Amino acid sequence: MKLLRVGPPGREFPALLDDTGRLRDLRTVVDDLDAAFLAADGLARLAAVHPDDLPVLDDTGLRTGPPLRPGKIVCVGLNYRDHAAETGAALPAEPVVFLKAADTVVGPDDAVLVPRGSTKTDWEVELAVVIGRQARYLPSTQAARDCIAGYAISHDVSEREFQLERGGQWDKGKSCETFNPFGPWLVTADEIPDPQDLRLRLWVNGVLRQDGSTKDMIFPVVEVVRYLSQFMVLYPGDVINTGTPAGVALGLPEPKPYLAAGDVVELEIDGLGRQRQTLAPA
């Protein structure tokens, strides 16, 4: 299933994209796509509903919001071999973990705001994992696989000066408002049989900047989920950003082409749809 939420910011409602590309209204079946929906085995309930029994929506002018109201956002840094190499970092022996504020999440085509004083706003296309059941001290990667509800695109926007030059931890360069466009869809795990065989691409003003594959991950998706569960409880609705491939502005030669107001960023991942954002001043 491809699940999404549509409507004005703060007033989104759940919908389904059927196999013919038509949008179906889910309000007769579920209240919203969130932690409570996932915890109550909502995906199984939806799987039992035939799309033809759902009203067709007119999507003309209809905004696509984030496909889920997330709990916490857990991020893995330096998880692609080529990205670690371009930044001059050694390959990590264990996943590099940081948190990103959940209120950074916006729709896949919403504006991204360049923070006040920023000169190093950067792009990062990432595969996002959505947790569907509680994950606590998972004993194996198979147990981790069973906890995954599905996948989506995350744009892990980063301000590199805030992240790397202002002291402290990475979070201050990762949690600026609008710094996590998410979606367009939550694609259920059954539609993505191998999350380690997905192509990720990102363009800035039409120029291809990132073109990688999840095959290049140092720590695969299921190992990331298993690993994180040893340090924190993952709940239904939590999101994991699993890292980015090479091609970010930070890794390019000087003068590095960091983002500015007016720039347009487009992202896509195989089977998960496409995003498009225009940068604007905060």
Buried (B, 14 or more C-beta within 10 A) or exposed (E): BBBBBBBEEEEBBBBBBBEEEBBBBBEEBBEBBBBBBBBEEBBEEBEEBEBEEBEEBEBEEEBBBBBBBBBBBBBBBBBBBBBBBBBEEEEBEEBBBBBBBBEBBBBBBBBBBBBEEBEBBBBBBBBBBBBBBBBEEBEEBEBBBBBBBBBBBBBBBBBBBBBBEEEEEBBBBBBBEBBBBBBBBBBBBEEBEEBEEBBBBBBBEEEEBBBBBBBBBBBBBBBBBBBBBEEBEBBBBBBBBBBBBBBBBBBBEEEBBBBEBEBEBBBBBBBBBBBBBEBBEE
